């Protein structure tokens, strides 16, 4: 190989010779050939790479060791470029976030100054109420046009504008823009930052809610890696991210002279519960650019006070008002955008029963449903655009997101039951009804974006029936209740009804089932499909294993599948609405599969107060066990429990044939009543007032099976044999049941198999707490999915030592629960579990001093 006279130590094509250590430069043709081989086969151990090198004549005179070194250098340079690019991105994010925080600091300083002045002014008024003020500052003198006219009658009043022409609408738009900017970047509203919203390059942003203002308002600001025009396009498509939005109709579009547009919009929203009506809005939306390159989209309602054309009047909707709101989108240096979102509405809370008014008067609920939802959706789209999200079930993220939207929209349609969608109440009833039955027999409505009839119903005629109800719950955190309903379907669902719903997807559905059809449902297996970036929503497939009692039932039994959407299970999110929506699907799971959603929605009515720790595990068996003492706790246990209220909305949809309409209605009514009774029983069992403020465990009693007793005995004995010391059982050593010391140990003790993926088999109560799972679902969790990268690395490094010596210490790290929450632990001990016959039975892991992050 010919060497070039000039040698460069850091040349891209340089490679060290093995024998001399000198650096040489390859010819351009050789470098091009090596790059081509590397691009086709980046993996070093690829046989394909070796074949390509042998088939390239220009590389035949280079030693294999030199080629290996070249590829190693090439990989290092590629890693350096990726790391440099990542650091530059992080630096840009931090710079933009620093700018955002500086602007927030300036705004807060102005707000503090205004509050200090107002406080001093009020003190002066209280101390000298009879003295007329002569302060001529703008803060203390009323400068409205009415006051000015009273003081100066000779001055003519300002001319009245005609808001029915483009010039008048532009004047309203400019006023809306000015008021929106004063809320987004000024001090027009007293903003209070929500607890738990920590700014950072990867956080959802800064979210605040209004305090003492007309209506309810929420504000958010954050960074996204999308250009302003793309952000504006997403935000204008409100039905794609605002789940309560039913319909948006742009009635008229007017271009303005400054390059902007004015749009007259009519929007309808769904009803939150069956106890209150839906809302609609008639608004003006103004889109314009600013001198600094920012893009502004602001909006407000057109009313008698503002002027302008009148909007549609639909009797089934209650007219609500949008006060000046909108979006300020600023471009960031190096790409991306800085977004300010303000939502300010008056939802006409006086039109609903007093007990439900907090739903329409809480700025926290508004922030979760609209403001934070918009910002999260934009960040989700940006994350998907980067290509970093793996496909679930072989589908692109946009397809899975469409499934989530169809489930949510189908459930909202069932709850609201709009007549123009074909819904009508069922007249037959059996007395005073707490359950509403509606039917939809309109063929053009059945073949919709979220509901499609089976071929069977298209042939003989039929429809969809919905049984729905709402009820108030006391002292039950919505997130905890929905998590329980998700993990313990067998506590409230009926296998016969599930089988009937699944059969409606096939060409030969069942007749009307009894409430207990033949056979029973076995375990439920949760198969995750997708999760949003902030883990506030998850899409999953539920497989219900079917079994039968008789020979014929065994032959006919089959697994059932549900597509399920779970959201709002984070108890730390104030005002969050928790929801569990599901629909039966068949095995094909096509993109256009018909969906008939049913489910639960729980919305808090009061502000959250101090609650017991969210680390209680969800085991209804121990809380509801007859004679277990669950209901005989001392009254002092209820001290400090939360006193929140929430409204639960239940809606179940069923397909029916025309000749079986009344039978299906009776079945649906009876089924929903049974579900409501089960939910009330569950709510009483998991309410903090029942559990007590000092009780951290939802497993007061360990499982009584012989297998559990044997495993606990082996775990304790193996620890003593391998380490020479006993596990410190604190004050539980004298328990009569030998399983109790293991069960009540404060550190989390997990037991898994010895083979990859190290599937978990058993845990103590603290272990179930840290995993946030149950006895049934723990066997679906591999230990590799629980530990983080550092934890897995340390465990696999020490695994040979554990198998040889029996135990090893592991450094502290972080693990993840089944709900996606992270928990840290200071230290871990791993040891081999040996049975009575001396054969290995598993691997035990004790996580010391753990806590949720």
N, C-alpha and C positions, 0 to 999 in steps of 0.2 A: 504494500500500500504506500502510495506516494504521500509524503508528508509535506505540508506547506511550511515555508521558511519562517513566516511570522506566526508565533504561537500566542494565543490569548487565553488567559486563565479562566475567564468567565464567558467564553464564547458559547453561543447557544448550541453549536454543533460539536463542541469539544468533548472528548472522552479520555480518561487516563489509560495509558498502557499498563497492562498488568505487571509486566516484569520490571520496567524502569520507573514507572510512576510519572513519566513525562506526559504533557498534554499535547494532543495533536488536533488538527482541524480536518474534518471530513470535507470532501468536495460537495458543491451544491447539489449535484445529482444524488450523492449518497444520502445527504440530509433529507432531500425530498422523498427518496425511497423509504427511509426510516420513518418519516412523518406519516407516509401513506400506510405503512404497516401498523403504526401505533394507532392511527385513527380507526382502522378496521378491527384491530384486536388490542384493546387497552389492557386486558388482563395478562399478567406476566406468565402465568402457567398455561396459556392457551396453546393447544396443539396447532390450531389454525395459524397462530403467529409464526411458529417454527416452520410450517409449510410455506408461508409467504416469504420468509427470509431465504429458504432454500430455493424458491422459484425465482428469486431476483438475482440476476447475474452480477449486478453492480455491487452487491453486498457479499459476494462470495469470497472476496479477499480480505474481509474484516474478521478478526478473531471473535468467536462467540462471546467471550468474556467482555470484550470491548462493546459489543452490541448490547449486552446486558446492562453495562454501566451507563450507556447512552439512554436506554429506556428508563433506568432509575432516575437519571438527571431530568429526563423529560417529565416524569411523573412529579418530581419535586417542584419543577417550574410551574406545572399546572396547578399543584396545590397552593403554591405561593401566589399565583395569580388569583385563584379563587378566594384565598384568605384576604388578599389585598382588596379585592372587590367587595368582600363582605365588610371589611373594616371601613371602607369608604362609605358604604351604604349606612352602616351604623353611625358613622360620624355625621353624615348628612341628617339622619334622623335626630341625633342628639342636638345638632345645631338648630334645626327647625323647632324641636321641643323647647330648647332654651329660649328661642325667640318667642314662642307661644307663652312660656311661663313669665317672661319679662312683660309681655302685654297684659297677662292676667294680673301680675303684681301691680302694674300701673292702674288698671281698672279697680282693683281692690283698694288701693290707696285713695283713689277718688271717692269710692264708696264710703270708706272710713271718714274722710273729710266731710262728706255730706251728712253722714250720720252724726258726727260730732257737732256740726253746725245745727242740725235739727234738734239735737238734744239740748244744746244751749238755748236755742230759741224757745223751746217748750218750757224750760225752766224759767225763763224770763216772763213768759205768759202766765205761768202758774203763780209766780211771786207778785206780779203786778197786773192782775187781770183788768183793772179799770183804766189803765194808762193806754192810750192809743199809740200804736207804734208808728214811728215816722221813718223806719228803715226803708230806704229806696233800693235795696239790693234786689236782684232778680229772684233770689230764693224766697224773700219775705213779702214781696208785693205781688198781688194778683194782677196779671197783665193780660187776662183774657179779653176778647173783643167786647163781651157784654159789660164787663167792669169799665173798660175804657170808654164805651159809649155812655155809661151812666155818669162818669166824671167829666166827659167832654161832649155834651149833647150837640154842640155846633158841628162836630166832625161827622161827615156822612158815613153811614155803615159801609163795610166792604161789599163789593158787588157779589151777588149770588151766582155761583158757577152752575153751568148746565152739565151735569154728570152723564147725560145721555148721549153726548157726542165724544169723539176721540180726544179732543182737547180737555174736556172735563175728566175723562177717565185717566188721562195722563197726569193730571193734577192730583187725583187720588193716588195714583201709582207712586208719584214722587213723594207724597206725604207718607205713604206706607213704607217706602224705602228709608226715609229719614227716621221714622219711629222704630223700624226694625234695627237699624244700625245702632240706635241709642240703647237698645236692649242687648244686642249681640256684643258690642264693644264698649258700651257706656254703662251708666248707672241708673237707667230708667226703671229697672226692677231690682229689688233687693234679693240677690241670689245667695243661696245657702248650698254649699257643696255637699253632695251626698257622701255618706260614710263609706269607706272602702274603695273609693275611686282614686287610685294612686297613679299620677302621670308617669310616663316612661315611654321609651321608643317602641315597646311592644304592647302597651296597655290600650284599652279601648278608648281612653281619653279622660277628660275632666267633665263630669256631669254635675249639674247643680239644679236646684228646684227653687221656685219662687216662695217668697215669704210675705204675707200680708199685701196681696195685690188683687185686683179684680180678676175673676176667673182663676184659672190655673195655668202655670207656665213651667217650662223646663228648658234647660240650655245645655248644650254639649259642644265641646271643641276637641279636636284631635287631628292626627296626621294619617294620611293614607298614601299609598304608592300608586296613585292614579292621577292622570292629568285632569285639570279642572273641567274641561268639556265632557269627559267621560263621567266624572262625578255628577255633574249637572244632569246628564242623561239618566243616570240611575235614580237620582233623587226625584226627578219628575215622574218616573214610572212608579207611582206610589203603590199600586196593588202588588208589585213584586216584593215589597219589603214590609208594608203595613198590613198585617194579617187581618185587621178589623175593617179594612177598606173593601167594600163590595163592588163599587162601580164608580168610575171617573169619566165624565163626559165633558170634553172641551167644546163648549157651545160656540164660541167665537174667538178668532185670533186677529189682533190688530197690530201691525208693525208700527214702531215709533221712529221718529226722525233721528234718534241717537243710536240706531242700530239694535234696539231692544224690541221686545214684543210684550203685548198685553193680552192676556187670555182670560176669558170668562168661563168659569169652571163650576159644574154641578157635581158634587160628590156625595155618595151614600155610604154609610158605615153600618156594620152589623150590630145587633143588640148584644150587650154583654151577657145578659141572662134572659131567662124566660119571663122575668118579673118586671122588665123595663123595656121601653120601646127603642127602636133604632134611631140614629141621628142622620141628618143630612146637612149639607153646607152649600151656600151659594157665594162664591168668592171671585175676587180679581187677583190674578197672578201676574207679576211683573218681572221680567228677566232683562237684565242690563249689565253692561260692563262698567267698571270704575277706571279712574285715571291710572291707578297703580297696577292695572292688569288683572284685578280681581273680578270675579263673576258673582253677581248677586241675583238670587231668586227670592222675591218677597211676595207675601200673600195676605189678604185680609177679606173679610166678608163685606158684601154690599148690602147695606141696610137703609132704612129711612133716614138715619142720621148722616150717613156718608153720601147718599144719593146713588144714582146709577140705575140701570135697568133691573127689573124684578126677575127673579129666577123661577124655576119650576116649583110648583106646590103639590107635593105628594101627601095625601092624608095619612098614610101609615107611618110617616116619618115625623120626627120632632126636629124642628129647625134649631140648630146650634150655630154659634158664631166663632169665627176665627179672628182674633185680634191680631194686629200686625206681627207677623211671624216670617220665617224664611231661612235661607241658607246663604252664608258668605263663604266663598271658595277662593282662597288665595294660592297662587302658584308658589312652590318652594324652589329654592336654588338647587339645581341638580336633578329636578324631577319630583313628582308627587305634588300633593296639595295639603293645605291647612284648611280645615273646615270648621265653621261656626254654625251651629244649628239652634234655632229658637222656635219652640212651639208654645203658643199662647192662645188658649181657647176658653170659651164659656159654653159649657155643655148643657146648660139649662137644667141644672140639678133639681129645681123646684118641681119639675114635672114628674119626678119619681117618688116612691114612698120614702119617708124619712130615713128608714133603716138602710136604704140602698144609696143614699146621697153621697157617702164617702167614695163610692165608685167614680163619681163625676166631680168630686171636689178635692181629690188627692193629686197633687202634682207628682208624687212618686209613681203612681200608676201611669200617669201620662208619660213620664220620662222613660219607663220601661217599655211601654207599648209603642211609642212613637219616636222619641228623641234618640234614646240609646239604640233602638232597633234599627233606625236609619244608619247610624254610624257603624254598628256591627255588620250590617249587610254590605256596606261599602268595603269595609276591611275584609270581609269574607270573599267578595268578588276579586279584590286585589290579590288576596292570597291564592285563590284558584287560578288567576291569570299568570301567576309566577310558576305554575306547574309543580309546586311542592306538595300538593295534596294527592295521595294515592287514590286510585279509583276503587270504589267499593262495589262488589259483585260485578266487576267488569264494566261499570258504567261511569260516565264522566260526571263530575260534581254537579254540573248544571242539570243533568237528568235527575239526579237524586234530589236536588233542590226543588225541582218541579213536583216530584212526589210529595215532598213536605208541604208545598203550597196547596196541592190538590187535597191532601188530608185535612189541612186546616180550613180551607174554603168549604169543603163538603160538610164538615162539622158545624161551621158557622151558618151555612144555609139551613141545616137541620134545626138548629136552635132558633133562628129567626123565623123560618117558615113563611117567606114572602108570598103573597097571593099571585104576583106577576110571574113567579117561578112555577106556578101550578099547585102550590100547597093550599089545602083547605082543611078545616077542622072536621073531625069525625063526629057526627051528631049523636051516635049511640053512646050511652054511658050507663053505669050502674049506680048512680047516686052522686053525691058530692065528690068532685074529682080533684085530687092533688097532682094528677098526671094528665098532661095534654097529649092527645092523639091527633096527629095530622096525617093526611094522605096526599100523595102526588101521583095522579093517574094520567098526566099529560105526556103523550109520547115525545113531543118535541122538547120537553124539559128533561126527560129521562136520559136522552142521548146528549149529555152535556160534557163539559170539560173534565168533570170529576166523577160523574155517575154514568154508567152505560148499562142497559138491560142485557140479560142473558138472552140467547136465541130462543129459549123456551118461552119467556114472557112475551117476546116479540110476536110469537106465533099464536098464543092463546089469549093474550091480554092479561094485564096485571098492573102493578104499580109498586110504589115505595111507601112504606108506613113508618112514621117516626113517633116514638114515645119519649116524652121529655118532661123534666121537672127540675125545680130549683128548691134548695133548702138552705137554711142558715146553720152554720157550725160554730161552736164555741170552743176556744182554747185549743185549736188544732192548727199548727203551722201548715199552710198549703203545700209546701215542698215536701214535708214529711209524709203527708197523706198520699200524695201522688206517687212518691217513691214506694210506699207500701203497696198501693194498688198495682204498681208495675211489677213488683217482685213476687207478689202473692195473689196471682190471678185466681187460683183455686179457692180463695176465701170468699169471692163474690161472684165469679162467673159460673154459668151453667153449661156443662158439656153438651147437653142436647141442643140448646140454642146456638152454641158455637157451630155445631154440626149442621144445623139448619141454615145458618148464614153462609157457611162454606159450600153447602150443596147448591145454593142459589146461583153459584157461578157456573154450574154444569148444566148440560142440556136436559137432565132428568132430575130435578130437585125433589127433595123429600116432600111429603105432606106435612101438615102442621105437626110439630113435635109436641110430645108431653114435656113437662118441665124437667123430667128425668128420663131421657131416652136410654135405650139399651147401651151398655158399655159405659166407659168412663174415660176421662182424660188423664194421661200420665203426666210426667214432668213437662214443664215448659223450658225450652232452650232459647236463649236470647242470642241472636246473631247480629252483631252491629254492622251497619252499612256506612253511616256517615255521621260526623259530629261537626258542629260549627266551631269556628276558631276559638271562641270564648267558652265552649262546652256548655252553653246555656240551652242547647237543643240537640237532640240526637234522633236519628232515624235508624230503625232496626227491624229485623224480621223475627217474629216469634213462631217457633215451631211447637205445636201442641201434639204430643205423642198420643195417638189413639190406641185404645185397647178394647177388648170385648169380653163378655162373660161366657156366652155360649159359643158353639163351634161356628154357627153362621155369622155371629157378630165378629168373631175373630177374622173370618175371611173377608168381611165387608169393611172392617175398621181400617182407617188410613190416617196418616198424620195430617194435621191442618196447619195452615200458615196464615199469619196476620202480618200486615205491614203496619208498624206502630211508630208514632211520633210522640216523643216525651220532651217536655220543656219546663223550665222554671223550677228545677229541683235543687237549686242552690239557695239554702236558707239565709245566706248572708246578703242577698240582693233585696233591698227595700222595695216594697210595692210590686214585687214580681208576681205575675199570674202563672200558676202551675197548671199544666194541662197534659192529659194522656188521651190520645186519639189513635184509633186503630181501625183497620178494615180488612176483611178476609181477602186473600189472594190465592191463586192456584200456583202450581209448581213452576209454570212457565215464567211468571213474573215479567210479563211483557211491559214495554214502556207505556203502551196505551191500555194497560189492564184496567178494567172497571173497578172503581172504588166506591164503597158505601160506608163512609166513616161513622163511627160511634165513639163515645168516650165521656171523659170527665173534664171539667174546668173548675178550678178553685181560685177565687180572687179575694185577697184580704180586704176587709172593710175598715180596719183601724190601723194606725201606725204600729209598727212592731216594737214590742217592749223587750226587756231582758228575758231571754228564754234559757232553758237548760241547754247543755252542749248538744250540738248536732251530731255527735258521734254515737248516738244510741243506735244500736242495730235494730233491724226491722224483723222481728220474729213474733208473729201474732200468736203462735201456739203457746208460748210461755206467758204472754200477757192475758190471754183469754182462757187459759186452762182452768177448768172447774176445780175448785178446792185447792188451787195453788197458792192462794193468799194474795192474788193480784188485786182483789178488791178490798182487802182488809188492811190497807196501809194506814199508818197513823195520819191524823189530820195535819200534823205539822209538815208532812211531806209536800203538801200543796203550797206551802209558803213560797212566795217568790215566783210562782208559775205565771206564764203569760196569760193575759186576759184578752186576747185578740178574738175578733170575729171574722168570719169569712163566709162567702156565699158559694155554694156548690151547685153547678149546673150539670145535669146528666141528660144525655140524648143518645138513644139507640135507634138505628134504622134497620128495617126488615123489608125484604121483597115479599110480595104476595101475589097470588092468583085471584082473579075476581070472585070466583065462587067460594074462596076460603077467606074472604076479607074479614068477616066478623070473627072467625076463629083466630086468625092471626092477631087481630086487635085485642082479643081477650088474653092471648098468650103474651103479647107485648106488655100490656098493662100489668099483668101479674108478675112478669119477669122484672120490670123496672121497679115495682114495689119491693120485690125481694132484694134487688141490688141496693136500693136506698136503705133498707133495713141492715144489710151487711155493712154498708159504708158507715152508718151510724154506730154500729157495734165496733167497727174498726176505729172510728174517731174517738170513741170513749176509751178504747184500750190504749191508744198511743198519745192521748192528750197529756201534756206535761202536768196538768193538775192531778191526773191519776198516777203518774209515775213519780212525781215529786221532784223538787228542784235539786235535790242532792243525789238523785239516782241517775247515774250515767249509763246504766246498762239496760238494754231491752231484753236481756237473757238472764232473768233472776235465777233460773234453774237450768242446770246443764242437761243435755240429753241423757236419757236413762237407758240407752241401748247397751248391750254387752260389748259391742265393738268400741263405743266411745270410752267405756270404762277400761277396756284392755289397752287402747291407745294411750290414754292418760297415764296408766300404770307404766307402760313401756317407756314413755317419754321421760317421766321422772326417774325411773330406775336407770335408764341409759345415761342420763346426765350424771348421776352419782357414780356409775361405774367408770365413765370416761374421764371425768374431771376430778373425782375423788372428793367432791363436796356435794352438799344437798342444795337444791334450789330453795332460795329464801321464800318461804310461803307466808311471810309476815304474820298476821294474827289469825290465819285460817288453818293452822296445823291441827287443831283439835277437832276439826269437823268430822262428823260421823261418816259421811260419804267420802271415800278416798278420792273421788273425782272433784270434789268441791275446792280443795286447795289449788289444783291446776286451773279450774274454771275461773276462780276469782282473783288469780294473780294479776297484778297491775300492769305488768309488761305483756306485750302481745307475743303469744307463742303460736307459731304456725308449724304444721306438719305436712310434708309433701312427699311425693314419690322420689325414688332415686334415679329415675330415668328422665331424659329430656322429653317434654318441656317442663318437668318437675311439677306435675299437676298437684294442686293443694287437695288434701284429704280431710283435714281437721284443724281446729283452732280453739283457743279458749275464748272467753267473752271479749276480752280486750282485742284479741285477734280479729273477731268479727267486727268490732268497732272500727279498727283501722282499715279493714277491707271494705267496710260498708256493704256487707252482703249477708246472706243467710245460710243456714245449714244446707239448704237444697242447692243453692247456686254456687257454693264455694268450690265444688268439684269441677266447675267449668272454668276456673281461673288458674292459669299456669303461673308459677312463681316468677318466671322470666318476665311476665307482663306486669307484675307487681313492683319489682325492683327497678331502679333506674340503671343507667349505664354503669355508673361507678359501683353500685351494689352488685350487679351481675358480674362485673369484672373481678371484684374482690372475692365473691363466692366461688366462681369457677377457678380462680387462682388457688384458693385454699381447698378445693374439693379433693384433690389427691391426698392432702394431709388429713382431711376429715375421714376419708375412707381408711387410711392407714392407722392414724393415731386415735380416731374416734371423735375429735372435736377440734375447734379452732375459734379464735376471736376474729371478728370482722369489724372494720371501722364504721363509724356512723355515716349515714347517707340519707337518701330520700326514697320513699316508695309512693305508689299511686293506688288509690282505692278503685273499686268498681265504678264509682261515680266520677272518676277523673280527678278527684281532689288529691293534693300532695300532702304527705305527712313526713316529718323528719324524725329520726331516732339517733341517740347519742352513740350507741354501741350495739353490736349484735353478737350473739353466740350461736354457733351452728354445731350440731352434733348428730351422730348416726344413731338412729333408733333401732334397737335390737329386740326381737320378740322373745317369748319364753324358750323357744328352741334354739336361740342364738343366731337365727337368720335375720339379715337386715330387713326392716319393715318400712323404712323411710328416712327422711331427713327432717330434723327439727331446727327451727330458727326462732330465737328469742330476741325481740327488738326492745331495747331498754329505753325508758324515758321518752316515749314517742309523743308527738303532738302535731295537730294539723297546722299547716302553714297558712 
